[in-house]
Amino acid sequence: MAQSSIGSGPATAPAGDFVLILSCPDQPGIVHAVSGFLVAHGGNIVESQQYGDRLTRRFFMRIDFEIAEAASADHLRDEFTSVATRFGMDFELWGAKAPYKTLIMVSKQLHCLNDLLFRASTGSLQIETTAVVSNHPDAGPLARSYGIDFHHVPVTPETKADAEKRLMELVDDTGAHLVVLARYMQVLSDDLCRQLSGRAINIHHSFLPSFKGARPYHQAFDRGVKLVGATAHYVTGDLDEGPIIEQDVLRVDHNYDQNQLVSAGRDVEAQVLSRAVRWHCESRVLLNGDRTVVFR
């Protein structure tokens, strides 16, 4: 059965420029069928990438295409359904330039939030930040300085269920396509993870599982680490173990004191998260079981 994720991504954009992503069992004729669909609708391919996984026997494809005459993503999506059904495709199709409505969650560490808001304000991230949500009030002034609604939703063991209900209300009310945990230091319940499956991205340092809990960079300093890194991944019920989108590392040495190590780690976290968010919002990330295919 073909699936189109109508509610998982932006549906409108400047007329004529669209992105199609798909995955399906690998078999002959897929590229021919997709190309034929584009030809039939007057499409011109701007960028095309594909990958066949020989282990899972699944095929993945991303096409950025233009259509000379005005067309809507909804119409093209409906027209493509017959092709998708024939090959058992999971697919998504929408305007290439449509901004992703994004809700950002944060606790007290604001470096990733600050980086995302700045990049979005300069146009280097294809997102529209619908709200900032935090279990602490610290991020309020920063969010408001960008003209973004801020919601303080405290979380305690007794109020966790109500707080997560409030979070999903904000996701639904703002029409958010993506939720970004920009150093949000609360563990989400399995139920909430399922509701946000495939549309929530988290960032964490790459010391795990060695240095858990509070002040991980200080723990790492005490052990004399030589690499500082970060991992961005989709959120699942398995803590910090969801499908990985992006990772990076920075080499450090004995010259770094504790504060410099923390600063280096925050820089890597911000860069890794921004890349993961950008690739997701440009429809460059496709799930492949517990892994991802990233068409950079």
ZAKOL-62440 format. One record per residue (C-alpha): residue in three letters; x, y, z. Coordinates in steps of 0.001 Angstrom, whole numbers. Each point is the difference from the previous one (the first is absolute). Example, Ala and Ser with C-alpha at 12.3 -4.5 7.8 and 13.67 -1.06 7.14 Angstrom:
BEGIN
+---------+---------+---------+---------+
! residuo !      xx !      yy !      zz !
+---------+---------+---------+---------+
!     ALA !   12300 !   -4500 !    7800 !
!     SER !    1370 !    3440 !    -660 !
+---------+---------+---------+---------+
END
This chain:
BEGIN
+---------+---------+---------+---------+
! residuo !      xx !      yy !      zz !
+---------+---------+---------+---------+
!     MET !       0 !       0 !       0 !
!     ALA !    1397 !    3361 !   -1004 !
!     GLN !     234 !    2602 !    2730 !
!     SER !     256 !    3755 !    -397 !
!     SER !     958 !    1937 !    3113 !
!     ILE !   -2370 !    2867 !    -651 !
!     GLY !     189 !    1291 !    3559 !
!     SER !    3716 !    -482 !     568 !
!     GLY !    1396 !    2734 !   -2219 !
!     PRO !    -882 !    3329 !   -1586 !
!     ALA !   -2572 !    -291 !   -2754 !
!     THR !     337 !    3302 !   -1794 !
!     ALA !    2858 !    2074 !   -1391 !
!     PRO !     876 !    2251 !   -2937 !
!     ALA !   -1784 !   -1517 !   -3012 !
!     GLY !    2004 !   -2278 !   -2225 !
!     ASP !    2799 !   -1256 !    2289 !
!     PHE !    -561 !   -3309 !    1785 !
!     VAL !    1773 !   -2808 !    1819 !
!     LEU !    -952 !   -3674 !    -209 !
!     ILE !    1536 !   -2550 !    2359 !
!     LEU !    -843 !   -3679 !      18 !
!     SER !    1010 !   -3415 !    1235 !
!     CYS !   -1241 !   -3417 !   -1060 !
!     PRO !    1111 !   -3587 !    -602 !
!     ASP !    2802 !      67 !   -2558 !
!     GLN !   -1227 !   -1256 !   -3381 !
!     PRO !     369 !     768 !   -3715 !
!     GLY !   -1868 !    2934 !   -1499 !
!     ILE !     -88 !    2437 !    2904 !
!     VAL !    2117 !    2744 !   -1569 !
!     HIS !   -1770 !    -447 !   -3335 !
!     ALA !   -3412 !     355 !    1633 !
!     VAL !     986 !    3101 !    1979 !
!     SER !    1628 !    1599 !   -3019 !
!     GLY !   -3065 !    -772 !   -2077 !
!     PHE !   -2219 !    1671 !    2550 !
!     LEU !    2143 !    3140 !    -112 !
!     VAL !      35 !      63 !   -3801 !
!     ALA !   -3772 !    -414 !     -97 !
!     HIS !    -394 !    3012 !    2276 !
!     GLY !    2579 !    2198 !   -1739 !
!     GLY !    2547 !    -376 !    2778 !
!     ASN !    3678 !     919 !    -315 !
!     ILE !    2399 !   -1702 !    2437 !
!     VAL !    2232 !    2460 !    1876 !
!     GLU !    1649 !   -2503 !    2342 !
!     SER !    -303 !   -3774 !     279 !
!     GLN !    1537 !   -2456 !    2454 !
!     GLN !    -681 !   -3671 !     587 !
!     TYR !    1273 !   -2909 !    2070 !
!     GLY !    -709 !   -3717 !     -21 !
!     ASP !     707 !   -1769 !    3303 !
!     ARG !    1204 !   -3489 !    -861 !
!     LEU !    -511 !   -1224 !    3564 !
!     THR !   -3612 !    1083 !     440 !
!     ARG !    -825 !    -142 !   -3718 !
!     ARG !   -1629 !    3423 !     195 !
!     PHE !     347 !    2841 !   -2463 !
!     PHE !     158 !    3675 !     992 !
!     MET !    -333 !    3048 !   -2234 !
!     ARG !    -156 !    3799 !     262 !
!     ILE !    -883 !    2203 !   -2976 !
!     ASP !    -206 !    3795 !    -104 !
!     PHE !   -1972 !     963 !   -3100 !
!     GLU !   -1598 !    3014 !   -1612 !
!     ILE !   -3225 !     293 !   -1961 !
!     ALA !    -383 !    2893 !   -2412 !
!     GLU !   -3737 !     438 !     516 !
!     ALA !   -1663 !     653 !    3347 !
!     ALA !    -700 !   -3172 !    1963 !
!     SER !    -715 !    -844 !    3602 !
!     ALA !    1743 !   -2548 !    2184 !
!     ASP !   -3393 !   -1446 !     934 !
!     HIS !    -872 !    -634 !   -3663 !
!     LEU !    3366 !   -1546 !    -822 !
!     ARG !    -170 !   -2158 !    3117 !
!     ASP !   -3384 !   -1341 !   -1043 !
!     GLU !    1245 !    -640 !   -3540 !
!     PHE !    3084 !   -1862 !    1242 !
!     THR !   -1997 !   -2366 !    2214 !
!     SER !    -631 !   -2450 !   -2840 !
!     VAL !    3761 !    -330 !    -634 !
!     ALA !     683 !    -390 !    3712 !
!     THR !   -2649 !   -2681 !     400 !
!     ARG !    1465 !   -2026 !   -2873 !
!     PHE !    3428 !    -176 !    1675 !
!     GLY !   -1071 !      10 !    3668 !
!     MET !    1636 !    3374 !     615 !
!     ASP !      23 !    2127 !    3109 !
!     PHE !     283 !    3508 !   -1393 !
!     GLU !    -258 !    3675 !     813 !
!     LEU !    -412 !    2858 !   -2467 !
!     TRP !    -236 !    3713 !     683 !
!     GLY !    1327 !    3397 !    -970 !
!     ALA !    3781 !     124 !      82 !
!     LYS !     226 !    3422 !    1633 !
!     ALA !   -2846 !    -295 !    2487 !
!     PRO !    1297 !     696 !    3516 !
!     TYR !    -369 !   -2737 !    2574 !
!     LYS !   -2084 !    1126 !    2940 !
!     THR !    2301 !    -866 !    2890 !
!     LEU !    -562 !     -58 !    3752 !
!     ILE !    3220 !     177 !    2028 !
!     MET !     358 !   -1395 !    3522 !
!     VAL !    2807 !    1030 !    2323 !
!     SER !     963 !       2 !    3676 !
!     LYS !    2693 !    2270 !    1471 !
!     GLN !    2797 !    -378 !   -2562 !
!     LEU !    -837 !    2414 !   -2815 !
!     HIS !    2887 !    -409 !   -2478 !
!     CYS !   -1877 !   -2272 !   -2408 !
!     LEU !   -3171 !    2079 !     188 !
!     ASN !    1952 !    3187 !    -651 !
!     ASP !    1725 !   -1572 !   -3005 !
!     LEU !   -3247 !   -1280 !   -1532 !
!     LEU !   -1832 !    3303 !     448 !
!     PHE !    2866 !    1970 !   -1506 !
!     ARG !     353 !   -2319 !   -2999 !
!     ALA !   -3740 !     100 !    -608 !
!     SER !     -10 !    3802 !     192 !
!     THR !    2692 !     203 !   -2690 !
!     GLY !   -1753 !   -2470 !   -2294 !
!     SER !    2588 !   -2759 !     280 !
!     LEU !   -2532 !   -2338 !    1606 !
!     GLN !   -3261 !    -775 !   -1751 !
!     ILE !   -2088 !     191 !    3159 !
!     GLU !   -2730 !    2160 !    1469 !
!     THR !     295 !    -170 !    3777 !
!     THR !   -3542 !    -212 !    1317 !
!     ALA !     886 !       5 !    3707 !
!     VAL !    2718 !    -641 !    2559 !
!     VAL !    -951 !   -2260 !    2916 !
!     SER !    2062 !    -456 !    3145 !
!     ASN !    -247 !   -1546 !    3437 !
!     HIS !    1890 !    3068 !    1289 !
!     PRO !    -590 !    3732 !    -606 !
!     ASP !    3590 !     738 !   -1113 !
!     ALA !    -647 !    -103 !   -3776 !
!     GLY !   -2885 !    2476 !     114 !
!     PRO !    1951 !    3204 !    -720 !
!     LEU !    1924 !   -1593 !   -2884 !
!     ALA !   -3137 !   -1368 !   -1666 !
!     ARG !   -1869 !    3283 !     385 !
!     SER !    2935 !    1950 !   -1458 !
!     TYR !    -717 !   -1858 !   -3258 !
!     GLY !   -3740 !     638 !     317 !
!     ILE !    -731 !   -3651 !     778 !
!     ASP !   -2589 !   -1202 !    2497 !
!     PHE !    1507 !   -1517 !    3141 !
!     HIS !   -1770 !   -2560 !    2162 !
!     HIS !    1254 !    -942 !    3451 !
!     VAL !   -1193 !   -3537 !     739 !
!     PRO !    1530 !   -1193 !    3290 !
!     VAL !     544 !   -3733 !     401 !
!     THR !      23 !   -1976 !    3215 !
!     PRO !    -581 !   -3722 !     540 !
!     GLU !   -3543 !     856 !    1081 !
!     THR !    -748 !    2305 !   -2951 !
!     LYS !    1888 !   -1823 !   -2791 !
!     ALA !   -3151 !   -1439 !   -1626 !
!     ASP !   -1754 !    3378 !       2 !
!     ALA !    3126 !    1727 !   -1330 !
!     GLU !     260 !   -2432 !   -2922 !
!     LYS !   -3706 !     457 !    -734 !
!     ARG !     598 !    3757 !    -100 !
!     LEU !    2970 !    -516 !   -2322 !
!     MET !   -2077 !   -1966 !   -2509 !
!     GLU !   -2705 !    2663 !     183 !
!     LEU !    2622 !    2583 !    -984 !
!     VAL !    1261 !   -2226 !   -2824 !
!     ASP !   -3539 !    -386 !   -1333 !
!     ASP !   -1064 !    3616 !     572 !
!     THR !    3051 !    1414 !   -1788 !
!     GLY !    -136 !   -2568 !   -2809 !
!     ALA !    3628 !    -936 !     636 !
!     HIS !    1464 !   -2480 !   -2463 !
!     LEU !    3183 !    -444 !    2023 !
!     VAL !     949 !      52 !    3679 !
!     VAL !    3632 !     709 !     882 !
!     LEU !    1383 !    -868 !    3407 !
!     ALA !    2733 !    2621 !     174 !
!     ARG !    1531 !   -1223 !    3267 !
!     TYR !   -3361 !    -754 !    1645 !
!     MET !    1031 !   -1872 !    3115 !
!     GLN !   -3152 !   -2008 !     644 !
!     VAL !    -568 !   -3602 !   -1051 !
!     LEU !   -3099 !    -315 !   -2177 !
!     SER !   -2448 !   -2805 !     685 !
!     ASP !    -332 !   -2928 !   -2393 !
!     ASP !   -3485 !    1184 !    -941 !
!     LEU !    1213 !    3493 !    -909 !
!     CYS !    2915 !   -1458 !   -1965 !
!     ARG !   -2457 !   -2059 !   -2035 !
!     GLN !   -2145 !    3058 !    -712 !
!     LEU !    3060 !    1906 !   -1217 !
!     SER !    1559 !   -2922 !   -1881 !
!     GLY !    2038 !    1164 !   -2978 !
!     ARG !    -586 !    3695 !     707 !
!     ALA !    1987 !     702 !    3159 !
!     ILE !    3774 !     542 !      19 !
!     ASN !    2223 !    -101 !    3081 !
!     ILE !    3624 !    1028 !     592 !
!     HIS !    2383 !   -1336 !    2617 !
!     HIS !    3709 !    -164 !     652 !
!     SER !    1796 !   -3107 !   -1245 !
!     PHE !    1543 !    -985 !    3326 !
!     LEU !   -2885 !   -2358 !     661 !
!     PRO !    -105 !   -2518 !    1516 !
!     SER !    3282 !     814 !    1767 !
!     PHE !    -910 !    3316 !    1637 !
!     LYS !   -3649 !      68 !    1007 !
!     GLY !   -1923 !    2470 !    2110 !
!     ALA !    1031 !    3476 !    1043 !
!     ARG !    3075 !    1894 !   -1202 !
!     PRO !    1118 !   -2556 !   -2615 !
!     TYR !    2704 !    2286 !   -1403 !
!     HIS !    1511 !     399 !    3426 !
!     GLN !     -33 !   -3782 !     405 !
!     ALA !    1701 !    -287 !   -3384 !
!     PHE !    2609 !    2579 !     997 !
!     ASP !     828 !   -1994 !    3106 !
!     ARG !     621 !   -3047 !   -2197 !
!     GLY !    2135 !    1911 !   -2508 !
!     VAL !   -2107 !    -586 !   -3103 !
!     LYS !    1529 !     880 !   -3364 !
!     LEU !   -3181 !     180 !   -2102 !
!     VAL !   -3151 !    2036 !     573 !
!     GLY !   -3004 !    -867 !   -2144 !
!     ALA !   -3765 !     205 !    -460 !
!     THR !   -2765 !   -2135 !   -1483 !
!     ALA !   -3324 !    1117 !   -1491 !
!     HIS !   -2640 !   -2693 !    -346 !
!     TYR !   -3720 !    -610 !    -233 !
!     VAL !   -1755 !    -420 !    3318 !
!     THR !   -1162 !   -3488 !     975 !
!     GLY !    -987 !   -1715 !    3213 !
!     ASP !    3573 !   -1284 !     286 !
!     LEU !    1808 !    2857 !    1727 !
!     ASP !    2614 !    1611 !   -2277 !
!     GLU !     -76 !   -3015 !   -2337 !
!     GLY !   -2237 !    1146 !   -2863 !
!     PRO !    1028 !     -69 !   -3688 !
!     ILE !    3066 !    2227 !    -381 !
!     ILE !    -150 !    2936 !   -2422 !
!     GLU !    3344 !    1705 !     560 !
!     GLN !    3120 !    -200 !    2188 !
!     ASP !    3235 !    1932 !     296 !
!     VAL !    3080 !     135 !    2216 !
!     LEU !    2622 !    2553 !     981 !
!     ARG !    3491 !    -947 !    1182 !
!     VAL !    1057 !    1540 !    3319 !
!     ASP !    3115 !    -350 !    2140 !
!     HIS !    1544 !     829 !    3351 !
!     ASN !     -51 !    3734 !    -763 !
!     TYR !   -3782 !     100 !     413 !
!     ASP !   -1254 !     838 !    3473 !
!     GLN !   -3492 !    -980 !    1145 !
!     ASN !   -1687 !    3144 !   -1305 !
!     GLN !    1697 !    -272 !   -3398 !
!     LEU !   -1080 !   -3629 !    -239 !
!     VAL !   -3595 !     968 !     738 !
!     SER !     164 !    2786 !   -2603 !
!     ALA !    1429 !   -2344 !   -2640 !
!     GLY !   -2713 !   -2539 !     710 !
!     ARG !   -2744 !    2567 !    -318 !
!     ASP !    1368 !    1154 !   -3357 !
!     VAL !     -64 !   -3555 !   -1342 !
!     GLU !   -3501 !    -610 !    1345 !
!     ALA !   -1363 !    3141 !   -1663 !
!     GLN !    1599 !    -795 !   -3360 !
!     VAL !   -1113 !   -3631 !     -40 !
!     LEU !   -3571 !     858 !     975 !
!     SER !    -311 !    2765 !   -2595 !
!     ARG !    1173 !   -2336 !   -2754 !
!     ALA !   -2444 !   -2701 !    1067 !
!     VAL !   -2893 !    2476 !      89 !
!     ARG !     959 !    1460 !   -3387 !
!     TRP !     216 !   -3409 !   -1681 !
!     HIS !   -3307 !   -1119 !    1504 !
!     CYS !   -1763 !    3176 !   -1105 !
!     GLU !    1412 !    -313 !   -3508 !
!     SER !   -1378 !   -3571 !    -187 !
!     ARG !    3468 !   -1512 !    -112 !
!     VAL !    -454 !   -2561 !    2789 !
!     LEU !   -1863 !   -3264 !    -499 !
!     LEU !    -458 !   -2654 !    2676 !
!     ASN !    1474 !   -3411 !    -757 !
!     GLY !   -1052 !   -2110 !    2959 !
!     ASP !    2230 !    1001 !    2920 !
!     ARG !    2286 !    1965 !   -2337 !
!     THR !    -386 !    2936 !   -2349 !
!     VAL !     780 !     786 !   -3613 !
!     VAL !    1200 !    3615 !    -251 !
!     PHE !     142 !    1553 !   -3479 !
!     ARG !    2315 !    2943 !     726 !
+---------+---------+---------+---------+
END
